Amino acid sequence: MQQKLKMSIGNDSKLIDNCNRHLNYLRISITDRCNLQCRYCGPQELIPKLSHTDILTYEEILRVVRVATRLGVSKVRVTGGEPLVRKGVYEFLRELVASEGLKDVSLTTNGVLLNDNLEKIQAAGISRINISLDTLNRSKYHDITGFDEFERVWRGIEKAYRMGFYPIKLNIVALRGINDEEFVEMARLSFRYPFHVRFIEYMPIGQADFNPESHLLVPEIKDRISVLGNLVPVQEAAHDGPAQRYRYPDAKGEVGFIPALSQHFCNTCNRLRLTASGQLRPCLLSDHQENLKKALREKGSDQELAEIFITAVNHKPSDHNLVPQKPAHICGQMRAIGG
Ligand code: SAM
């Protein structure tokens, strides 16, 4: 059912799409720049960098968030590019956390800058962090990311743990022939630490000049790490994402799976994405986007911004149709859209 474009924003507004999904989660990419060059995430030389004026200012992002919360968005994740490379990010996080109507603000980072900045992240009021870590091996880390930063990242993860950040989610993109030998070791981390170790199916999108030998899907990953014990399902909680959550008996942490290809979770997808350049995308795997930046810079009213949200919501596809054999040739890159 199409929503009326003239809906006015108010305290009980909700973004409900044509498939009756309630979109209350906004992922915000605050920059397309990254201090790593992960092989699967889109080669930097192929993607022109956005200029300073192309990306939304923090004030513009906060205005978008204000409108979004009045439309029922209550959960925000800050991502990138690498969010921690953007100047002024800690003050921005503080203001974001203070936004009225937001119940959950979290951060996704590659962890390179964590160790030196955790105090500022904590002071901003963030306790939930996702850290991307595809390997526990220093030379493999260099091979995947192009940089010798494994030890710095690991120091940051341990410090975050000591400082009481919770949950700390470690995101591993499953890459056959690259990191699959380490899955058991990574799952074993959930015995030593209360981390949520999450295996993500590699999504063939954009221009990544990278072809894994073949896709490694969740059933195979589960099978491989079952040598450590029975995986017991964990009860889902409010604000849970698409991860299927499990725990080994006696483990401190959890193991999760994100079956982006093998088991589409589109029917429960509650996400919208704001790109660094101010485009609102209703689906990671579709090029449809609505131009919020134009409205912001042409002094559009809150009502006009709200109508752009509603148009985006009305264009959310029912399913992304991505299968292992069929890459999605979307123009955007994870780096600019925010994975
Ligand atoms: N720089 C931050 C980081 O590394 O976490 C945030 C941005 S990064 C694009 C967000 C997540 O997207 C990372 O966990 C990364 O591994 C994941 N990602 C990037 N390309 C992917 C792909 N083709 N398939 C699955 N996940 C991907």
Boltz pocket constraint, residues with backbone or C-beta under 6 A from the ligand:
constraints:
  - pocket:
      binder: B
      contacts: [[A, 34], [A, 40], [A, 41], [A, 79], [A, 80], [A, 81], [A, 82], [A, 83], [A, 108], [A, 109], [A, 110], [A, 130], [A, 131], [A, 132], [A, 171], [A, 173], [A, 200], [A, 201], [A, 202], [A, 203], [A, 204], [A, 205], [A, 334], [A, 335], [A, 338], [A, 339]]
      max_distance: 6.0
